[in-house]
Amino acid sequence: MPTAENKALMQRIFARLAEGDGSLFVAHLHETATMTVTGQSSWSQTFRGKEAILRDLYGHVRRVTTGTSRTIPSRFLADEDWVVVEARGQMTAADGTPYVNDYCLMYRLEDGMIVEAKEYQDSALCERVLGPYPASQ
């Protein structure tokens, strides 16, 4: 897909994520996609495959939050097969603590599918509010 189409697709996906609807993201996540949470925290690792991303990363996030989340984009940049999204996530931890984190999210697309993602975030905030990512995962 051309760069402009990749950017438009990610804008449509994030319009839905801003409303709390992740279904379009899931529909465009390739079965062999990888998602890397960058940094040096317990959350920092690469999740390999759609199933692992949804179960191990996002599934764990749902377990430690109230399950309701919104990711509100503020900027989209695109270059070749990469789309970069600056966004703010809004969730509530299971104990009622607000969890508002700023993200830089990078997505590589092939044929309208997300095949690679990288997440840059405030990892200290993540561990403080959501707790460390379990070593057993």
N, C-alpha and C positions, 0 to 999 in steps of 0.2 A: 504494500500500500504506500502511496506517496505520503510525504511528511504531513501535508495539510489534512489528509484523511485520518492519519494516526492521531493528530492533535484533536480533530473534531470528535473522534470516537472517545478519547479520554475525557473530553469536555462533557459528552453525553453520560459517560459512566459516573463522573464526579457530580453532575447535576443530580443524579439519583442518590449517590452516597450522601450528599448534603441533606437529603430528605430522610436518610436512614435506611435506604433501600440498596442492598449490596447485590441484588440478583443480576444486574447487567455486568458488574465486575466478575462475578462467578462465571457467567456465561462466556466471557471473553478471556478467561484464564486457561491457558493451554494445559493439557494433562501432564506435560513434562516441564512446566514452568519452575523456575527457582525464584525464591524471595530471600534476599539477604538483609538482615537487620544489622546495620553497621555499628561500629563502636567497640567498647571493651567491657560491656556489661554482661550479665547472665543472659540477657535477651539477644545478645549479639551472636548470630549464627546464620547459616543458610538452610532454609527449608526447601527440600527437593521434591517436586511433584505437586500437582493440584491438591491431591488428597492430604498430603502432609501440611501444606500451607493452610488449608481450611480447617483441618483437625487440630494440628499441633500449635499453630500460631494463633489463628483467629478463634479457634475453639477454646484455647486457654484464655484468651482475652475475654470471651463471653463468660467463662467460669469465674473470673475475678472482677467482673463488672456487673452492672444491672442488666446487661445485654443490649441496651439501647445505645447506639452510637451514631454520630454524624461526623462526616469529614467534609469540611467546607473549603473549597479551593479558592485561592486568591490570584494565582498566576499559572499560566501554562506556557512552556517553552518547548519547541520541537526542533530536532535536528536529525535528519535522515530517519532511522528507525527508532529513535529514542524520543520520548516525551517526558518532560520534567514538570512536576506539579508541586507548587508550594501550597500547603494546606494547613488547616487547624482542625485537629480532632477534638471532639467533645463527647465525653463519656462520664459515667459516674461509677466509682469503685463500689464493690459489693458492700463496703462499710458506710457508704453514703458520701465519701469524699469526692469532690469534683475532680475530674481528670481532663485537663485541657492541655494538649501538647501541640507544638508546632512541628511540622514535617516538611522535609524535602523528599519527594518520592520520584524515583526514576523508573520508567517503564520502557522496555524494548519490545517492540511488536513485530510480528511476522504474520502476514495475511490476516490481519484483523484480530489476532490473538496475542495476549500478553505472554511472552516467553521468558522474560527476566524482569525482576523488580529489585530495587534497592531502596531501603528506607533509612533516612537520616532523621534523628529525633533527639530530644533531650532525654538521654538514657538515665540520668540521675533522677529526674522527675518520675520517669516510668518505674524505676525500682522503688522509689520512695512511696508512690501511691499504689501501684499494682503489686508490689513485692517482687522478689527475684523470680526469674523463670526457673521452674523446677528442673533440677539436674537429671531427673529420671526421664524427662521427655527427650 
